[in-house]
Every structure is written in structure tokens, then in C-alpha cells.
Amino acid sequence: MKKNRFLKYLIREIPTRILLCKAALAKKKLDSPESPPSVTLVLLISRPHDLDLYLDIYMESLSRPEIDVIFWARRKALKHFPATRKLLEKYNIDINFTVGHGNLREALDKFKKIDALINTVESSIAKHKVAYRLVRLANAAGVLTYTMQHGFENVGLTYIDTDLGSGVTFAARKVLTWGPVDSLPGKLASDTIRKCTGVGCPKIYLSSKKKTGVSLHSTPIISIFEGLHVDRFDNRYIRQFFQDLRAMSDEFIDTHFVLKPHPGLTKRAAIHQQGIDSLKRKKNVEVLDPSDPEACVRWTTPELLASSIAALTTPSTIALDAALAGTPAAVIRYGQQIPYYELYAPLPMVDSTDDWRKFLTDVHNDKASMKKLTSEFLKRQVLPGNAAKRILEQVVADCMKTKVVCSV
């Protein structure tokens, strides 16, 4: 049995090892005086909401002639998430190259004209293996590689549990974090801590969006975000979530509730789907379908948060996005005794129907307190300043040090 496992390992790893060697040889041919005096930076899209992280970096680069930003995309992001193409069209962004399991060799040739690569979801865990292998190829080709924190609960960085612990590592040369490096969990892999650099969260547009707080029905909007993954939330939690949302929609009849499910949860457990269906009969509840590109473009997360007077969410990055947008937010806990909820302090925690009611009432009647909690949460979790600008300056400085480009 051990022999069979070893053979499978060789079959899986040898092609990658060969590509790594070829990548190193290919890059040597590029280190010549004829290299153009500019930095070509690739932003790799692996999920629809990667655009939320990249948009400000891209816009910042347009005012810097020494930097040429191009976009690559995972084939999965374009195939399984229809909203990705719609969002790219909306922002007038072209994809320079689509990468998948079958064309890593083609990516090797592309690296000849690339100086740096930023991605969001590469790591040593199985579901990130395409990006992980791509980054390893880029490293061997001499390309500067960066993995940017993609979420408030980022596996291997800010989120650790019994299955995903300090064994999770990153192939990138540097890991860009939203907050101070010294605030990261102490159980991280030592190699990860060494790679980390605090840059802030590049979502400036969230705080610059004009807030309306009014729906098409001229009633206040409360946005609800759910990522009810069955491996994190039991039936009790899911059932209570939909019961409370229905109850609040009955009680706050002059409020327009917009429910936005996680874009990656297109296949749901029966109890989850039943909860979604039960809301579709509510006149003041709008349920967005993540498989419907038009719905996703009509209500992007930044636009929804900017238009809402408040947001409630299952534990996720949405809490931070809301804080950046200046929108009061509460995190739905329902009594779960899990350490990562501590990261959300001092935001309100929702454990019961009464907590929903209190939060929605306070949003209307105690706006000053809500604003103070949001501000305190943001200060604890995100470095201040222009993160997009800081990231580009970091990339250019690194390129200068390694002499990938002759001048900037």
C-alpha cells in the first residue's frame, strides 16, 4: 500500500517539478538590458468577490505610468460563477489569461513577461491547489509573488480550527495582511509569520460610496448576508436564522430586507433551501440568487452596503466590509462557543430573536452608539491609510531590489 501511495505521489508531483525547472531556465533568458523600464503586475481572480479587493489597486495603478496591471482568472471563477463575467463587463476589465489544471505549461510562457503576481486564495490545502501550483511556478520563474488576505476569517492566516491549523502554508514570497502582523494568531506556521507584511485592506471605495439607505420602494434597507456552510452551522442555527428573519420582516413592515446568500453556496442542504423558499412569499424581503448574474450585478456587496441603514451577517468578512462602508453591523452567533467570534468585538452579537429586535431598533434610535462600535471595530482590525497605494509601492520597491526591472 505504501508503494502505491509513493507511485501516486510521483505521478502527481513529477510534472510540476519539471515545470518548475523549466520556469527557472525561462526566467534566466529574460534578465537582459532590454527589459522594459516598467512593472507588469498580474492580479489573479479566483472568486467573484476578488474584484472587491482588486478594484482599488487597479484604479490606483491607472495614475502610475510605471505599473501595468493585467488580470488573469481561474477558469473555475468564470465557469461556475456567472456573476464574475458580468462584474468584469461592468468595470470594463479584460481577462488577459484564463488558467486551470490543464494549461499551467501555457502559464509558464506568460511568466516571461510578468514581474509580479498577486493572488488571494493560494495555500497548501487541497481546494487551493491550482493557485498554489501556479505561484510555485511563478517563484521558480523569478516572478515576485504575493498572497493577499482575502477574508476576515482567512484559513492559515486569521482562521485556525482543529482541521486547518498551523500546517496550512503559502507558496507566495510575501503575504499581505489587512491588520498589523503582531495581531495575528500565535499558532500560525513560523514560515507564514516571516512572510507577512501589513498593508491594510484595499477597499477604499467602500468608504467613499454615497449612502442612500433607501430601496426602490422608498423604504429603509436592512441587508442580510448569509454563508450557511453545513460544516460550520448545524440545523438549529439555520432554522433559527430563517425563523428570525421572517419574524423581523413581519414586525418591521416599513423596512425592505435584502438577503444575499454566499456566492459560493449554489448547492444547499434541504433545510437551507426550504428557508430560502419561505422568504420568497414575503413582500418586504428580496432574496438575491447567487446563480443569477443580473441580480449579482444589480446588488453588488459594496452597493448593497452603501444603500443599507444596517447589516446583519453570519460570521464573515461582511462585518468588516460594513464597517468600511460606515454601515452598522451585527454578527449572528446563536450561542456558538467558538473563539473566532472574539475577533468581531465590539460589534453586537445576535443570539436570539430579541437581539435581532434590539439591533434593528437601535439602528433607528441610537445611531451614535452604533457608529462608535463600528469605528472601534475597524481600528482594531485594519491598518489605516490607502492600502492600494501601499501595495503598489511595495511591489515596485521589491521589483527594484531584485532588479527584475532596470528602472522605474
C-alpha positions in Angstrom: 0.0 0.0 0.0 2.9 2.4 0.8 4.4 1.6 -2.6 1.1 2.5 -4.3 0.9 5.8 -2.4 4.5 6.6 -3.4 3.8 5.9 -7.0 0.7 8.2 -6.9 2.8 10.9 -5.3 5.4 10.6 -8.1 2.7 10.7 -10.8 1.2 13.8 -9.3 4.4 15.7 -8.5 6.8 15.0 -11.3 5.0 17.1 -13.9 5.0 20.1 -11.5 8.7 19.6 -10.7 9.6 19.5 -14.4 7.7 22.7 -14.9 9.4 24.4 -12.0 12.8 23.6 -13.5 11.7 24.9 -17.0 10.4 28.1 -15.3 13.7 28.8 -13.7 15.5 28.4 -17.0 13.0 30.5 -18.9 13.4 33.4 -16.5 17.2 33.5 -16.9 16.7 34.4 -20.6 14.7 37.5 -19.5 17.4 39.1 -17.3 18.8 41.3 -20.0 19.4 45.0 -20.5 16.5 45.1 -23.0 13.8 44.6 -20.3 11.3 47.4 -20.4 11.5 50.0 -17.6 8.1 49.1 -16.0 6.5 46.7 -13.7 3.9 44.3 -15.1 1.7 43.1 -12.3 -0.9 40.3 -12.6 -4.0 40.2 -10.4 -5.4 36.7 -10.3 -9.2 36.3 -9.9 -10.2 33.1 -8.2 -13.7 34.1 -7.0 -16.2 36.8 -7.9 -15.6 38.9 -4.8 -11.9 39.1 -5.6 -12.8 42.1 -7.6 -13.8 43.9 -4.4 -10.1 43.6 -3.4 -8.6 44.4 -6.7 -10.7 47.3 -7.9 -8.9 50.0 -5.9 -5.5 48.5 -6.8 -6.4 48.6 -10.5 -7.7 52.2 -10.2 -4.7 53.4 -8.3 -2.4 51.8 -11.0 -4.0 53.9 -13.7 -2.4 57.0 -12.3 1.0 55.4 -12.2 2.7 55.0 -15.6 5.4 52.8 -14.2 3.0 50.0 -13.4 1.0 47.9 -15.9 -1.8 45.9 -14.2 -3.3 43.0 -16.1 -5.9 40.4 -15.0 -5.8 36.7 -15.1 -8.7 34.5 -13.9 -9.1 30.9 -12.8 -11.3 29.0 -15.2 -13.5 27.9 -12.4 -14.2 31.5 -11.4 -15.6 32.2 -14.9 -17.4 28.9 -15.4 -19.1 28.3 -12.1 -19.7 31.9 -11.0 -21.6 33.6 -13.9 -21.6 36.9 -12.0 -17.8 37.1 -12.5 -18.1 37.9 -16.2 -20.9 40.4 -15.6 -18.8 42.2 -13.0 -15.8 42.3 -15.3 -18.0 43.9 -18.0 -19.4 46.4 -15.5 -15.9 47.6 -14.6 -14.6 47.3 -18.2 -11.9 44.8 -17.3 -10.5 42.4 -19.8 -9.0 39.0 -18.8 -5.6 38.5 -20.3 -5.3 34.8 -19.5 -7.5 32.1 -18.1 -5.7 29.4 -16.0 -6.7 25.9 -14.9 -5.3 22.5 -14.2 -4.8 21.8 -17.9 -2.8 24.8 -19.0 -0.1 25.5 -16.4 2.5 25.0 -19.1 1.0 27.9 -21.0 1.2 30.0 -17.9 4.9 29.2 -17.8 5.4 31.1 -21.1 3.3 34.0 -19.8 5.6 34.5 -16.9 8.4 35.6 -19.3 6.6 39.0 -19.5 5.5 39.2 -15.8 7.3 40.9 -12.9 4.8 40.3 -10.1 1.7 38.2 -9.3 -0.9 38.9 -6.6 -3.5 36.3 -5.7 -6.0 35.8 -2.9 -6.6 32.1 -2.3 -3.5 30.0 -2.7 -2.5 27.7 0.1 -1.4 24.2 0.8 -4.9 22.9 1.3 -6.4 20.8 -1.5 -9.1 23.2 -2.8 -6.4 25.9 -3.4 -4.0 23.6 -5.3 -4.3 25.3 -8.7 -3.3 28.7 -7.4 -0.7 27.1 -5.1 1.0 25.4 -8.0 0.8 28.5 -10.2 2.5 30.5 -7.5 5.2 27.9 -7.2 5.8 28.1 -10.9 6.0 31.9 -10.7 8.5 31.7 -7.9 10.7 29.4 -9.9 10.4 31.8 -12.9 11.7 34.7 -10.8 8.3 36.4 -10.6 7.6 38.2 -7.3 4.6 36.5 -5.7 2.1 37.9 -3.1 -0.9 36.3 -1.4 -3.3 38.9 -0.2 -5.6 38.3 2.8 -8.9 37.6 1.2 -11.2 37.4 4.2 -11.7 38.3 7.8 -11.5 34.6 8.6 -8.6 33.6 6.3 -7.5 29.9 6.5 -3.9 29.7 7.5 -3.7 33.3 8.5 -6.5 34.6 10.8 -8.7 31.4 11.0 -7.5 28.2 12.7 -9.5 25.2 13.8 -8.9 21.5 14.6 -8.7 20.6 10.9 -7.0 23.7 9.5 -4.2 24.7 11.8 -0.6 25.8 11.6 0.1 23.2 9.0 -1.5 25.4 6.3 1.2 27.3 4.4 1.5 29.7 1.5 3.8 29.4 -1.5 4.0 33.1 -2.2 7.1 35.0 -1.2 5.1 37.5 0.8 1.6 37.5 2.5 -0.2 40.8 2.6 -2.4 41.3 5.7 -5.1 43.8 6.4 -4.1 44.4 10.0 -0.8 44.6 12.0 1.3 41.4 11.8 1.7 41.3 15.6 -2.1 40.9 15.9 -2.2 37.6 14.0 -2.9 34.4 16.0 0.2 32.9 17.6 -0.4 29.4 16.3 0.5 30.3 12.7 3.3 28.5 10.9 6.6 30.3 11.5 7.2 30.5 7.8 3.9 32.3 7.3 4.7 34.9 10.0 8.0 35.5 8.4 6.3 36.3 5.1 3.6 38.6 6.4 3.6 42.3 5.8 0.7 44.6 7.0 -0.7 46.8 4.2 -4.3 47.4 5.2 -7.5 46.5 3.3 -7.7 47.7 -0.3 -11.4 48.5 -0.3 -11.3 52.3 -0.3 -14.4 52.6 -2.5 -16.5 51.1 0.3 -15.9 54.2 2.5 -16.3 56.6 -0.4 -19.6 55.2 -1.7 -22.5 57.7 -1.4 -25.0 56.2 1.1 -28.7 56.3 0.2 -30.3 53.9 2.7 -33.4 53.8 0.5 -34.7 51.0 -1.6 -36.7 51.1 -4.8 -39.7 51.0 -2.6 -38.6 54.2 -0.8 -38.3 52.3 2.5 -35.1 51.8 4.6 -32.9 48.8 3.6 -31.6 46.2 6.0 -29.1 43.9 4.3 -28.8 40.3 5.5 -25.8 38.2 4.4 -25.6 34.5 5.0 -22.9 31.9 4.4 -24.6 28.9 6.0 -22.0 26.3 5.3 -23.2 22.9 6.6 -19.7 22.2 8.1 -19.9 25.3 10.4 -23.6 25.7 11.2 -26.0 23.0 12.4 -29.7 22.7 11.6 -30.6 24.5 14.8 -28.7 27.6 13.7 -30.0 27.5 10.2 -33.6 27.0 11.3 -33.4 29.9 13.8 -31.8 32.2 11.2 -34.8 31.9 8.9 -37.4 32.0 11.6 -36.0 35.2 13.0 -35.7 36.8 9.6 -39.3 36.0 8.8 -40.4 37.4 12.3 -38.5 40.6 11.8 -39.9 41.1 8.3 -43.4 40.8 9.9 -42.6 43.2 12.7 -40.7 45.8 10.8 -43.1 46.1 7.9 -41.8 49.5 6.8 -38.3 48.1 6.2 -37.1 46.4 3.0 -34.9 43.4 3.8 -32.4 42.2 1.1 -31.0 38.7 1.7 -27.7 38.0 -0.1 -26.5 34.3 0.2 -22.9 33.5 -0.2 -21.9 33.4 -3.9 -20.2 30.0 -3.5 -23.3 28.3 -2.0 -25.3 27.5 -5.1 -26.0 23.9 -3.8 -27.7 23.9 -0.4 -28.9 21.4 2.2 -32.7 20.8 2.2 -33.3 22.8 5.4 -31.3 25.7 3.9 -33.3 25.7 0.6 -36.6 25.5 2.5 -35.6 28.6 4.5 -34.8 30.5 1.3 -38.1 29.5 -0.3 -40.1 30.5 2.7 -38.9 34.1 2.3 -39.9 34.5 -1.3 -43.5 35.0 -0.3 -42.6 38.0 1.8 -43.4 41.3 0.2 -40.7 43.2 2.0 -38.0 40.6 1.6 -35.9 40.4 -1.6 -33.8 37.2 -2.0 -30.8 37.5 -4.3 -30.0 34.4 -6.3 -26.1 34.0 -6.5 -26.5 32.0 -9.7 -28.3 34.9 -11.4 -25.7 37.3 -12.9 -28.2 40.1 -13.3 -29.1 40.0 -9.6 -25.5 40.0 -8.5 -24.7 43.0 -10.6 -27.8 44.9 -9.6 -26.9 44.4 -5.9 -23.1 44.1 -5.6 -21.9 43.9 -2.0 -20.5 47.4 -1.9 -23.6 48.9 -3.4 -25.9 47.0 -1.1 -23.9 48.1 2.0 -23.8 51.7 0.8 -27.6 51.6 0.4 -28.4 50.0 3.7 -29.0 51.6 7.1 -27.6 48.4 8.7 -26.4 44.9 8.0 -26.7 41.6 9.8 -24.4 38.7 8.8 -23.3 35.2 9.7 -19.6 35.4 10.8 -17.8 36.6 7.7 -15.8 39.4 6.0 -19.1 41.3 5.5 -18.8 42.6 9.1 -15.6 44.4 8.1 -17.0 45.5 4.7 -19.9 47.1 6.5 -17.6 48.9 8.9 -15.5 50.2 6.0 -18.7 51.5 4.4 -19.8 53.1 7.7 -22.8 50.8 7.9 -23.7 49.5 11.4 -23.4 45.7 11.5 -24.2 42.8 13.9 -22.9 39.2 13.8 -25.3 36.3 14.2 -23.9 33.9 16.7 -26.8 32.0 18.3 -24.8 30.8 21.2 -22.0 29.1 19.3 -18.9 28.8 21.6 -16.2 29.3 19.1 -13.1 31.5 19.7 -13.2 33.3 16.4 -16.3 35.3 17.5 -13.9 37.3 19.7 -12.4 38.9 16.6 -15.7 40.7 16.0 -15.7 42.6 19.3 -17.1 45.1 20.0 -19.8 44.6 17.3 -23.2 43.4 18.6 -23.7 39.6 18.8 -27.1 38.2 17.9 -28.0 35.1 19.9 -31.8 35.4 19.9 -34.9 36.9 18.3 -34.8 39.7 21.0 -31.2 40.5 19.9 -32.4 41.0 16.3 -35.2 43.3 17.5 -32.9 45.3 19.7 -30.3 45.8 17.0 -32.9 46.9 14.4 -34.4 49.3 17.0 -31.0 50.7 18.0 -30.1 51.4 14.4 -33.0 53.8 14.2 -32.9 55.2 17.7 -29.2 55.1 18.8 -27.2 55.9 15.7 -24.3 57.5 17.6 -23.6 54.3 19.6 -23.8 52.2 16.5 -21.3 54.4 14.7 -18.9 54.3 17.7 -19.0 50.5 17.8 -18.3 50.3 14.1 -15.4 52.7 14.3 -13.8 50.8 17.2 -14.0 47.5 15.4 -12.4 49.0 12.3 -9.5 50.4 14.3 -8.8 47.1 15.9 -8.7 45.1 12.6 -7.4 47.2 9.7 -4.4 49.4 9.3 -5.4 53.0 8.4 -4.4 54.7 5.1 -4.5 53.9 1.4 -3.8 50.2 1.2 -4.0 50.1 -2.6 -1.3 52.7 -2.9 0.8 50.9 -0.2 0.5 47.6 -2.1 1.7 49.0 -5.4 4.6 50.8 -3.7 5.6 47.5 -2.1 5.5 45.7 -5.4 7.6 48.4 -7.2 10.1 48.5 -4.3 10.5 44.8 -4.3 11.0 44.7 -8.1 13.7 47.3 -7.8 15.5 45.3 -5.1 15.5 42.1 -7.2 16.4 44.0 -10.4 13.6 42.4 -12.3 13.2 45.8 -14.0 16.0 48.1 -14.9 14.4 51.3 -13.7 11.0 52.6 -12.5 
